Amino acid sequence: MEKISTNDRRKLKRQSITYYMLVMDATANKTIGHLVDITSKGFMMDTQYEFPLNKVYRLRLDTTADVADKSFIEFIAMSKWAAPDAVELGLFDIGFQIIKIAPSDADIVNRIINKYGTRDSVIPE
């Protein structure tokens, strides 16, 4: 698995998410991991699965009534990096770049960041 330095893989600061949010493969309709941190351009999830790099996925993120008026958003994302989880054996951290998202769903991502993001654990550039 290729691990890319923080400086190389992101231009925006990610915010850790304090709410447990599941990430779904929308094509297979199955849970593939949970959201760890997010920006408007990408996110990291923890998962038990290995993901090939530079593969495009149609993903779904279930939402809550306090951030959206619908139960989920869907978007297209590409796997950009992967590494074994530093804390839990058997898990992987996977970084995704969001490559296509509806403007209204991008607004929901921003509300998720504002509602559930922790400002004290921002990863520096």
N, C-alpha and C positions, 0 to 999 in steps of 0.2 A: 504494500500500500504506500502510496506517495503522500508525504506530509509536506505541505508548503508553508513557508514562514508567514506569520500574520501580516507582515508588510506586503508580501507578494499577493496574497489572496483576497484582500479586501481594502476598499477605499473608504467605506463608511464604518463608523463604530457600531458594533452590535450591542444589543442590550439583552441580558439574560431575562428569561421569562419566569415569573413567579407562579404562573398558573399552569397546571399540567394539561398540555394541548397535544392531542394525537395527530400524527401525520399519516394520511392514507394514500395508497396508490389508487387513484381514481379509476384507472383502467381495470385493475384486478379486483377493486373494491375490497381491499384488505389493509389492515393497519400495518405500517412498516416501521414506525418509530414514534418518538415524541420530541417536540420542539424544545430546544435548549436556549438558543438565542436567535435574534432576527434583526434585520434592517429592511428598508424598503426595496433593497436590491438582492437580498439573499438571506440564508438562514443556515443554522446547524441543527442537526437532530442526532439523538442517540438511537441506536438500533442494534438488534442482534444479528442483522444481515450485513453481508459485504456488498458493496455497490461498485460496479465498474465505473471508472472515471469517464467524464465527457459523454455520458449517456443522458438522453432527454426523457423526462418523465412527466406524466400528467398527474398532478398531486392535488389532494384535497385536505383542507384544514377545517375541522369543525369549529364553529364559533359559538359565542354565548350572546344572550339577548342584550347584555350591557355594552357590546361592541358592534353588533350587527342586527339587522332586521331579517336575516336569513340564517339558516342553521349551519351553512358551510360556504367556503369559497373554494374555487378551483383555479389552478394556474399551471403553467408549464415551467419546469425548472430543470437545470442541468447539474449533474453531480460534478463537482470541481476538485474535491480533495477528500481523502479518507485517512483515518488513523485509528488504531486501537484506543479505546477509552482509557484515560489516565487513571481513573478511579476504580471502575468496575470491570473485572475480568470477563471476557466474553461479549462485551459490548463494543460498538464502533461509533466514532464521531464522524459524521458525513457532512461536508459543506456543499450547499447548493446555491447556484445563481438563479434567481428568478428571471426567466427570459421572456415570458408573456403572461400578462395579468390584466384583467379588465380594470379600467380606471376606478370603478366603484369598489372593486375588491382590493385595489391598492389602498384606497381610503380606509378600508376595514383593517388592513395590515397596520396602517399608521395608528389606528385606534387601539389595536392590540398592543403595539409598542408603548403607547401613552398610558394605557390602563394597567398592563401587566409587566412592563419592562422595569428592571431595577437599574436606576441611574448610578448606583454606587459600584456596580460590577461591570462597567463598560470596559470592553477590551480595547486597549490603546492601539492607535495606528502605528 
